[in-house]
Amino acid sequence: MQILEVDLRIPYRERGSVLGPLLSKVSGRIRDIHFHPPDATGMSEVRMELVGSKELIQELKKIVKEGKISFKILSQA
């Protein structure tokens, strides 16, 4: 398993409809999560540390359609 830092940039008005299914998918895998307020363009940022693999990122990309998702691998186990 890997520890991943996932950075989501999603529209603020869509945040509730994206985070509901997203959090149900990664439930139990979250180590840390931070919600940042929207910027001047209306994009909200969510940073999560997850225990998982790259396959989990592919599933998250299917959920986040109107946003941007980036990740880095923090450690490998």
Contacts in CASP RR format, 6 or more apart in sequence:
PFRMAT RR
TARGET T0000
AUTHOR 0000-0000-0000
METHOD contacts of the structure
MODEL  1
MQILEVDLRIPYRERGSVLGPLLSKVSGRIRDIHFHPPDATGMSEVRMEL
VGSKELIQELKKIVKEGKISFKILSQA
1 51 0 8 1.000
1 52 0 8 1.000
1 53 0 8 1.000
1 77 0 8 1.000
2 51 0 8 1.000
2 52 0 8 1.000
2 53 0 8 1.000
2 54 0 8 1.000
2 73 0 8 1.000
2 74 0 8 1.000
2 75 0 8 1.000
2 76 0 8 1.000
2 77 0 8 1.000
3 31 0 8 1.000
3 49 0 8 1.000
3 50 0 8 1.000
3 51 0 8 1.000
3 52 0 8 1.000
3 73 0 8 1.000
3 74 0 8 1.000
3 75 0 8 1.000
3 77 0 8 1.000
4 49 0 8 1.000
4 50 0 8 1.000
4 51 0 8 1.000
4 52 0 8 1.000
4 56 0 8 1.000
4 57 0 8 1.000
4 71 0 8 1.000
4 72 0 8 1.000
4 73 0 8 1.000
4 74 0 8 1.000
5 47 0 8 1.000
5 48 0 8 1.000
5 49 0 8 1.000
5 50 0 8 1.000
5 71 0 8 1.000
5 72 0 8 1.000
5 74 0 8 1.000
6 47 0 8 1.000
6 48 0 8 1.000
6 49 0 8 1.000
6 50 0 8 1.000
6 57 0 8 1.000
6 60 0 8 1.000
6 69 0 8 1.000
6 70 0 8 1.000
6 71 0 8 1.000
7 45 0 8 1.000
7 46 0 8 1.000
7 47 0 8 1.000
7 69 0 8 1.000
7 70 0 8 1.000
7 71 0 8 1.000
8 18 0 8 1.000
8 22 0 8 1.000
8 45 0 8 1.000
8 46 0 8 1.000
8 47 0 8 1.000
8 48 0 8 1.000
8 64 0 8 1.000
8 67 0 8 1.000
8 68 0 8 1.000
8 69 0 8 1.000
9 43 0 8 1.000
9 44 0 8 1.000
9 45 0 8 1.000
9 67 0 8 1.000
9 68 0 8 1.000
9 69 0 8 1.000
10 18 0 8 1.000
10 43 0 8 1.000
10 44 0 8 1.000
10 46 0 8 1.000
10 64 0 8 1.000
10 66 0 8 1.000
10 67 0 8 1.000
10 68 0 8 1.000
11 42 0 8 1.000
11 43 0 8 1.000
11 44 0 8 1.000
11 66 0 8 1.000
11 67 0 8 1.000
12 38 0 8 1.000
12 42 0 8 1.000
12 43 0 8 1.000
12 44 0 8 1.000
14 66 0 8 1.000
15 44 0 8 1.000
15 46 0 8 1.000
18 63 0 8 1.000
18 64 0 8 1.000
18 66 0 8 1.000
19 46 0 8 1.000
21 63 0 8 1.000
22 60 0 8 1.000
22 63 0 8 1.000
22 64 0 8 1.000
23 30 0 8 1.000
25 59 0 8 1.000
25 60 0 8 1.000
25 63 0 8 1.000
26 48 0 8 1.000
26 50 0 8 1.000
26 56 0 8 1.000
26 60 0 8 1.000
29 50 0 8 1.000
29 51 0 8 1.000
29 52 0 8 1.000
29 56 0 8 1.000
30 48 0 8 1.000
30 49 0 8 1.000
30 50 0 8 1.000
31 49 0 8 1.000
31 50 0 8 1.000
31 51 0 8 1.000
32 48 0 8 1.000
32 49 0 8 1.000
33 46 0 8 1.000
33 47 0 8 1.000
33 48 0 8 1.000
33 49 0 8 1.000
34 46 0 8 1.000
34 47 0 8 1.000
34 48 0 8 1.000
35 44 0 8 1.000
35 45 0 8 1.000
35 46 0 8 1.000
36 44 0 8 1.000
36 45 0 8 1.000
36 46 0 8 1.000
36 47 0 8 1.000
37 44 0 8 1.000
38 44 0 8 1.000
39 45 0 8 1.000
43 67 0 8 1.000
49 74 0 8 1.000
50 56 0 8 1.000
57 69 0 8 1.000
57 71 0 8 1.000
60 69 0 8 1.000
61 69 0 8 1.000
END
